[in-house]
Amino acid sequence: MANLLEVNNLSISFTQYVQGLNRHDLKVISDLTIDVNESEIVAILGSSGSGKSLLAHSILGILPYNSHVKGEIKFRGNVLDQKLKEELRGKEICLIPQSVNFLDPLMKVSEQAIGECKNEKEHDTKKIKQREIFEKYGLDESVDDLYPFELSGGMARKVLLSTALINDPMLLIADEPTPGLDAKSVQETIEDIKKLKENGKGVLLITHEIDVALKTADRIAIFYSGYVIEINKVENFRNSENLLHPYTKVLIDALPRNGFNFAEGVQPLEVVKGCPYYENCPIRSDKCENNIPELVDHNGILIRCFNFEEVNDES
């Protein structure tokens, strides 16, 4: 499989002014590395505030003006600068955004889904496809002439989903695509995402819903406090004994079917000097307090933990 998306050592911070003119740089993502291949679905799991949506917005070049980005993002081997991001988004790279506020309140939803067209023929072709996708998700012809404020929350999410699928993107970034949808629409969304994979496309699926990730993805990346701490095959997430990072194990053990085995502690809100999971980790050492482990390959699993760095060094 050819590499489609590469994100290397990405960090994102925001300039803020607090208490008057006191400048403060808030770092939200630190040293984030992830990739997506053709014919692959990579799901990202992590709590709110871990940086999942910011990754999506960085790939598309839609971060706010006060953001500062370091690192490298490549698409099909080409470095994504702002100009190339603007050329590709909505075409080869499409987003299903998390918020329905991405819909233009002053434009009818069918025209938003169709988007800009070079000529009338292209518009007519897209119109046919738009109607097919809307119909599939239970949006009849009466919806076409509605404005976003006239839609229910579930209908708005279906419009966002349809808009992303119309252009048949090479890379789909799905940021929480299923909340607010009925069970039938959730299953249809999962199937559509899988069809993209079958057609050689890549999908970056951002979700809080672990079961959706388990049913859809080939690999799952775990975000914690702005870092990727583990990337593992989806089959290994069915049993926490097959996972490596202590946080990943806790995450899976806390599922209802695994007995709600919660662990104490919260995700740090500010950048810490050492391992971001240090305060809550049951296998921490003195080295972890002031040093940040690298993301290393351990038998095909990417893991950010000194315990596995040392094993690799010995081998």
GIFEN-V79978 format. One record per residue. N is the residue number from 1. RES is the residue in one small letter. SS is DSSP state (A for helix, B for strand, O for the rest). PHI is phi in whole degrees, 0 to 359 (NA if undefined). NEAR is the number of other ideal C-beta (glycine too) atoms within 8 Angstrom. Layout:
N | RES | SS | PHI | NEAR
N | RES | SS | PHI | NEAR
This chain:
1 | m | O | NA | 6
2 | a | O | 283 | 6
3 | n | B | 285 | 11
4 | l | B | 259 | 13
5 | l | B | 236 | 14
6 | e | B | 231 | 8
7 | v | B | 242 | 14
8 | n | B | 238 | 9
9 | n | B | 52 | 9
10 | l | B | 282 | 16
11 | s | B | 226 | 13
12 | i | B | 226 | 15
13 | s | B | 226 | 10
14 | f | B | 230 | 11
15 | t | B | 277 | 10
16 | q | B | 231 | 9
17 | y | B | 242 | 8
18 | v | B | 241 | 6
19 | q | O | 51 | 3
20 | g | O | 92 | 5
21 | l | O | 253 | 4
22 | n | B | 280 | 7
23 | r | B | 278 | 7
24 | h | B | 222 | 8
25 | d | B | 261 | 9
26 | l | B | 263 | 8
27 | k | B | 269 | 10
28 | v | B | 250 | 10
29 | i | B | 239 | 12
30 | s | B | 231 | 10
31 | d | B | 50 | 10
32 | l | B | 263 | 16
33 | t | B | 229 | 10
34 | i | B | 201 | 12
35 | d | B | 216 | 10
36 | v | B | 226 | 12
37 | n | B | 265 | 10
38 | e | O | 299 | 10
39 | s | O | 58 | 9
40 | e | B | 217 | 13
41 | i | B | 245 | 13
42 | v | B | 248 | 17
43 | a | B | 262 | 15
44 | i | B | 246 | 14
45 | l | B | 244 | 12
46 | g | O | 174 | 9
47 | s | O | 287 | 7
48 | s | O | 300 | 4
49 | g | O | 91 | 7
50 | s | O | 275 | 11
51 | g | O | 107 | 13
52 | k | A | 296 | 11
53 | s | A | 292 | 9
54 | l | A | 297 | 11
55 | l | A | 300 | 15
56 | a | A | 301 | 13
57 | h | A | 293 | 10
58 | s | A | 291 | 13
59 | i | A | 299 | 14
60 | l | A | 271 | 11
61 | g | O | 75 | 11
62 | i | O | 239 | 5
63 | l | O | 287 | 9
64 | p | O | 292 | 5
65 | y | O | 297 | 3
66 | n | O | 269 | 7
67 | s | B | 271 | 9
68 | h | B | 230 | 9
69 | v | B | 242 | 9
70 | k | B | 234 | 7
71 | g | B | 107 | 11
72 | e | B | 225 | 9
73 | i | B | 235 | 13
74 | k | B | 239 | 12
75 | f | B | 233 | 13
76 | r | O | 54 | 8
77 | g | O | 86 | 5
78 | n | B | 258 | 7
79 | v | B | 294 | 7
80 | l | O | 274 | 11
81 | d | O | 271 | 6
82 | q | A | 298 | 6
83 | k | A | 297 | 6
84 | l | A | 291 | 11
85 | k | A | 301 | 13
86 | e | A | 292 | 8
87 | e | A | 289 | 7
88 | l | A | 268 | 11
89 | r | B | 291 | 12
90 | g | O | 84 | 7
91 | k | O | 237 | 9
92 | e | O | 281 | 7
93 | i | B | 238 | 15
94 | c | B | 237 | 14
95 | l | B | 240 | 12
96 | i | B | 262 | 11
97 | p | O | 287 | 7
98 | q | O | 289 | 6
99 | s | O | 257 | 5
100 | v | A | 288 | 10
101 | n | A | 292 | 4
102 | f | A | 289 | 6
103 | l | O | 287 | 11
104 | d | O | 285 | 6
105 | p | O | 292 | 7
106 | l | O | 256 | 4
107 | m | O | 233 | 8
108 | k | B | 298 | 9
109 | v | A | 294 | 14
110 | s | A | 295 | 13
111 | e | A | 290 | 7
112 | q | A | 295 | 12
113 | a | A | 294 | 13
114 | i | A | 289 | 11
115 | g | O | 75 | 10
116 | e | O | 288 | 3
117 | c | O | 230 | 9
118 | k | O | 286 | 4
119 | n | O | 205 | 6
120 | e | A | 293 | 6
121 | k | A | 298 | 6
122 | e | A | 297 | 9
123 | h | A | 298 | 10
124 | d | A | 295 | 8
125 | t | A | 296 | 8
126 | k | A | 293 | 12
127 | k | A | 298 | 10
128 | i | A | 297 | 8
129 | k | A | 293 | 9
130 | q | A | 300 | 14
131 | r | A | 293 | 11
132 | e | A | 297 | 8
133 | i | A | 290 | 12
134 | f | A | 302 | 16
135 | e | A | 298 | 9
136 | k | A | 301 | 7
137 | y | O | 263 | 11
138 | g | O | 77 | 7
139 | l | O | 256 | 10
140 | d | O | 284 | 7
141 | e | A | 299 | 5
142 | s | A | 294 | 6
143 | v | A | 286 | 13
144 | d | A | 306 | 11
145 | d | O | 264 | 6
146 | l | O | 272 | 10
147 | y | B | 262 | 9
148 | p | A | 307 | 12
149 | f | A | 291 | 5
150 | e | A | 269 | 5
151 | l | O | 265 | 12
152 | s | O | 284 | 5
153 | g | A | 300 | 8
154 | g | A | 295 | 10
155 | m | A | 295 | 10
156 | a | A | 297 | 12
157 | r | A | 294 | 14
158 | k | A | 294 | 14
159 | v | A | 295 | 17
160 | l | A | 300 | 14
161 | l | A | 298 | 13
162 | s | A | 299 | 14
163 | t | A | 300 | 11
164 | a | A | 290 | 13
165 | l | A | 278 | 11
166 | i | A | 302 | 13
167 | n | O | 275 | 9
168 | d | O | 48 | 5
169 | p | O | 291 | 12
170 | m | O | 286 | 8
171 | l | B | 230 | 15
172 | l | B | 254 | 15
173 | i | B | 254 | 14
174 | a | B | 254 | 14
175 | d | B | 263 | 12
176 | e | O | 53 | 9
177 | p | O | 280 | 12
178 | t | O | 250 | 13
179 | p | O | 302 | 7
180 | g | O | 88 | 6
181 | l | O | 267 | 11
182 | d | O | 287 | 6
183 | a | A | 302 | 6
184 | k | A | 295 | 6
185 | s | A | 291 | 13
186 | v | A | 300 | 11
187 | q | A | 296 | 8
188 | e | A | 295 | 10
189 | t | A | 298 | 12
190 | i | A | 301 | 12
191 | e | A | 295 | 8
192 | d | A | 295 | 10
193 | i | A | 296 | 15
194 | k | A | 295 | 10
195 | k | A | 295 | 8
196 | l | A | 302 | 12
197 | k | A | 299 | 14
198 | e | A | 298 | 7
199 | n | O | 267 | 6
200 | g | O | 87 | 6
201 | k | O | 272 | 13
202 | g | B | 243 | 17
203 | v | B | 226 | 16
204 | l | B | 254 | 14
205 | l | B | 258 | 15
206 | i | B | 257 | 14
207 | t | O | 206 | 14
208 | h | O | 267 | 7
209 | e | O | 270 | 8
210 | i | A | 300 | 12
211 | d | A | 296 | 6
212 | v | A | 297 | 13
213 | a | A | 297 | 15
214 | l | A | 295 | 11
215 | k | A | 279 | 6
216 | t | A | 245 | 12
217 | a | O | 274 | 11
218 | d | O | 266 | 8
219 | r | B | 229 | 12
220 | i | B | 234 | 15
221 | a | B | 254 | 12
222 | i | B | 257 | 15
223 | f | B | 264 | 15
224 | y | B | 210 | 13
225 | s | O | 52 | 10
226 | g | O | 87 | 14
227 | y | B | 238 | 13
228 | v | B | 277 | 13
229 | i | B | 253 | 15
230 | e | B | 198 | 15
231 | i | B | 233 | 11
232 | n | B | 222 | 15
233 | k | B | 294 | 9
234 | v | A | 299 | 12
235 | e | A | 296 | 6
236 | n | A | 286 | 10
237 | f | A | 278 | 13
238 | r | A | 279 | 6
239 | n | O | 214 | 8
240 | s | A | 297 | 9
241 | e | A | 293 | 4
242 | n | A | 270 | 9
243 | l | O | 261 | 13
244 | l | O | 252 | 10
245 | h | O | 284 | 13
246 | p | A | 304 | 11
247 | y | A | 293 | 13
248 | t | A | 298 | 14
249 | k | A | 299 | 10
250 | v | A | 298 | 11
251 | l | A | 301 | 10
252 | i | A | 285 | 13
253 | d | A | 293 | 11
254 | a | O | 277 | 10
255 | l | O | 294 | 8
256 | p | A | 307 | 5
257 | r | A | 290 | 4
258 | n | A | 256 | 10
259 | g | O | 95 | 6
260 | f | O | 52 | 7
261 | n | O | 276 | 8
262 | f | O | 283 | 6
263 | a | O | 244 | 8
264 | e | O | 283 | 4
265 | g | O | 107 | 5
266 | v | O | 230 | 4
267 | q | O | 289 | 9
268 | p | O | 296 | 9
269 | l | O | 274 | 4
270 | e | O | 250 | 4
271 | v | O | 294 | 6
272 | v | O | 255 | 10
273 | k | O | 288 | 5
274 | g | O | 251 | 10
275 | c | O | 299 | 15
276 | p | O | 296 | 13
277 | y | O | 260 | 13
278 | y | A | 306 | 11
279 | e | A | 298 | 7
280 | n | A | 253 | 10
281 | c | O | 277 | 11
282 | p | O | 281 | 4
283 | i | O | 239 | 6
284 | r | O | 289 | 9
285 | s | O | 231 | 6
286 | d | A | 300 | 4
287 | k | A | 298 | 7
288 | c | A | 287 | 12
289 | e | A | 295 | 10
290 | n | A | 238 | 5
291 | n | O | 230 | 9
292 | i | O | 259 | 10
293 | p | O | 291 | 11
294 | e | O | 278 | 6
295 | l | B | 275 | 11
296 | v | B | 240 | 11
297 | d | B | 269 | 7
298 | h | B | 238 | 11
299 | n | O | 55 | 4
300 | g | O | 88 | 5
301 | i | B | 252 | 12
302 | l | B | 272 | 11
303 | i | B | 218 | 12
304 | r | B | 251 | 13
305 | c | O | 196 | 12
306 | f | A | 298 | 11
307 | n | A | 301 | 7
308 | f | A | 270 | 11
309 | e | A | 299 | 11
310 | e | A | 292 | 8
311 | v | A | 297 | 9
312 | n | A | 295 | 10
313 | d | A | 297 | 6
314 | e | A | 292 | 5
315 | s | O | 281 | 4
